[in-house]
Each structure stands twice: as structure tokens, then as C-alpha cells.
Amino acid sequence: MQRLLLAYHDLFTKHDAGPDHPELPARIDVVMNAVRSAEWNEMVEFVDARDATPEEVALVHSERYIDAMRRLCEAGGEYLPAMESNINPESFPAAMRAVGAGLVLADGVFKEGWKLGFAPTRPPGHHAIKERPMGFCIFNNIAITARYIQNTYSIKRIAIIDFDIHHGNGTEEAFWRDETVLYCSLHRDNHFPYNKGRRADTGEGEGEGYTINVPLPAGCDDETFLEAFDRYITPEVLNYGPEIILVSAGFDGHWRDIIGGMRFTGDLYEKIAKNLLALAEANAEGRIISLLEGGYDLIGLAEGVTRYLGGLIDEQG
Ligand SMILES: [Zn+2]
């Protein structure tokens, strides 16, 4: 059994995406209840997420965009078409705190020697691009965490593995021309964000070959996902030799999730955890930081998170 550092703050439940919106505050309560009631709950240490500073968020986003989001939220919020959701006065503080959760976990790993970190970040982040929000996301939590780790701890090689069922276009964009971050995404083909995440999209310039996109057919099952992971992700990550693995952990591929449209079972999320542990132990001293992305069926989300974190914590299982 291995201990896990979990960064949380109540602000994650204060961002309000609007009536009947699937990206519900209750998602985070469900995740926290699942963790607290899991048989491995004593292996979890809880820590408060801190606020990210605007300078930290500017590692990935423009100052103009950060300031615009702050002002929009302070003015009371509104529906943002690019984000496909509302923002409210708490959305900006929640988004800053969600970024800060990743940074607290990074410090936990590199200052205190933690191997496993997780945060139920909300709003999620992997669609957010430099100048604007997108797909329920305000700031790109995982991309900012990667840049923070590089800047603060002089880490040269980071792998980001994104198993949310949507392509993480914002994360891809942040590292498209960058060989210091290997971005790997497995996602549903021809789904939001459309025309992104094609197999042939592999990065440009210095970053050529450091973006690995694996589109999967709609309705795909556990076996197909695992075969694709073994074939396309495992060799690339082993060859790259990252010093830490960051994970965009989305659970919208669960069979219950109507937004995802896949057929993954709880077993898959435990198997993904085992695969990630093997990759992290090869070169990264077992370091894995996972940040929550999607997952909209509350029962499926709870099962996915429980099996995934359980798979990381119970390393023998
Ligand atoms: Zn998603």
C-alpha cells in the first residue's frame, strides 16, 4: 500500500456552471465521499489547495485573459459560449484554487517526497487554451502544474497522460512545440473538440514527435482501450523517460456516462492505474500527480475514481 496526498478546497464546489449543466458541483462531493468511504481511505492525507498567483497562471495563459476572467466573475458572471457554461462570482476564485491544487501537489512531491498526488479539480482544465476558456474549463490546471514543476524544480522531462474521453486540446496546444513535455491523449474519435487529436497530429518544431494522439472509436470497450495504451502510449513513455507523470484523469468514458459514449467499466480505471504505476516506476521514481477532468454520471464518476485511486494506492492489487 502506498500513501496518497489529496489537495482539496470547498471553492471547487462554488463554481456554478448553470442550471441543468452536467458539470455539477455535486461531482466533487461525490468524489470526496467516494474517497472517504473507500477501504483504503486511511492511506489518504488531505491538504488544503492554495490559491495560484496570477503569475503562476500566466505560465500558460495570457495576462489579458486572466484579468478578463477575473473581471467577468467580479461583475457577477454570465454564460460564456466558448466555455459552454456559466461563470459566477465564485468561478474565478475556484479556478485559481483548482490551479493551486496542482501546485500544492507538485510541492508535496518535490519538497516532501510524496509519490502519489490527486486533486478533484473543478472547474476542470484540459480544454482551456492560452487566450480563452473552452469546454467547461477556465484555466489549464495540468499544463500550469507542468510548467510550475519545470520552473521550480528544474525538471527536464514530464509526461502528461490524458485519459479523459475528450481530447485535451488546451494541453496539446501548450506543449505543441515543446520537447520537454510529452503529451499523450487517448480520446473518442470525432468528438468534442472536433477535428482535434488526430493520430497524425504529433507536434511541430522542437515538439515534433512529443504529442501522441490516440483516437478511439465511439462505444469502445476496456480491451480496446488497453490494447491502444500498450501499443501507442507505453513504448513512447518508456522511451521518453519522464521524471514525473501528470495525469488528466477524466471518467467520462465510464459506460454510464452519456456524454462520453464509451463502454468502459470500473475495472479499466484500476488497470490504467497499474499501467501508470509501471511507467512511473520505470523512470519517474513512482511519481504520479493526477488532476480530475471530466466524468458526468455521478455513479460512474464515483466508481471510476474509487477504482483508479485504489489501483494507485494498493500497488500490489
Ligand atoms: Zn471529458
Residues whose N, C-alpha, C, O or C-beta is under 5 A from the ligand:
A	BS01	ZN	D164 I165 H166 G250 D252 G294
